[in-house]
Amino acid sequence: MRTGHTYTDHFRLETRQHELLGIDLGEGVARRVLILGAACYVLWDGALLLLLGLPTRTSATLYLLPPGLLVAFGARPSTRVPRRIALTGWAISARYLVTGHRPLICGGRRAATRSEWIGRRGRWASRLTLLTGSSVLGPAVERWLGPDTDTAPAGAGPAIQLTARPRLYGPDAVVRAHGRRAARKARTTTQGTA
């Protein structure tokens, strides 16, 4: 069996900022992290300035720590998709949990009806198993998740069981198959002329 390798991840080049406002940053900070951090601090601190006013000695941690943690952990490479940063994976997961996704039917030839979308229970139930089992929050969570409808939407047929088995054909099998096809073709042309 043949095995392929991807080497492009080793060649990832990122730009670095070595100097900022006349201050030498040594080896430099990755520009992606710097821009992400600046955006997070501006948005977070701007919102807190509007809500709470100027920071005091006790509230300075609230102004500095959350965006710093978000940048520190969010700028790392994702464990699921190494080409993305972790913050991108978090955003995609949050979007899926909140809005779901529009399913593709017949390769996008037909728009999905709202009943064909994955419901709130299908998206959230696996993540809220601890809360649904609790005696205090269980009923509220069950009510928020909606009815348990494991049935197929109206107009859908029975489930199809897939039993596909992939096979890997090497070049020797392709040559044998091509040889059989050529021999069959030669046989039909000689029978047609006789």
Secondary structure, DSSP 8 states (H G I E B T S, - for coil): -------GGGG----EEEEETTEEEEEEEEHHHHHHHHHHHHHHHHHHHHHH-S--TTTHHHHHHHHHHHHHHHTSB-SSSTTSBHHHHHHHHHHHHHH-----BGGGTB---GGGS--HHHHHTTTSHHHHTSTTTHHHHHHHH-----S--TT---------------HHHHHHHHHHHHHHHHHHHHHHH-
